[in-house]
C-alpha cells in the first residue's frame, strides 16, 4: 500500500477522506431539508408534484423519478405525478445516503485514471 507524500495516509485513505469531505455538505443539506419538512406546519399540501419535490430538495425532476423507480410511491392526478409528503419523508429517511464504509477506492481510482488517459 503506497503512502501519499506528506500525509502519512495511504492513497485509499486520502481518497476516502476527500470523498467523505465532499459528501458531508450534501448529506447535511438533505438532513436539513428532511427536518424542515417534518417540522413544517400541517397546512402544507399533502401531495407534491415531481417539480415541487425537485425544487424543495434542489434536485432534478429525473432524480425524483428515480426515487419513484426505487420505491417511492406515486399518485396520478390527471397527467400529473404526485407523491405524498409523509411517504416522501419516510422514503428519504430510510434511503438517506451515507458515506459508504466499504468503497473500493482503489478500483474507482483506477477506473477514473484510466478514463482520463484514454
Secondary structure, 3 states (H helix, E strand, C coil): CCECCCCCCEHHHHHHHHHHHHHHHHHHHHHHHHHHHHHCCCCCCCEEEHHHHHHHHCCCHHHHHHHHHCCCCCEEECCEEEEEHHHHHHHHHHCCCCCCCCCCHHHHHHHHHHHHHC
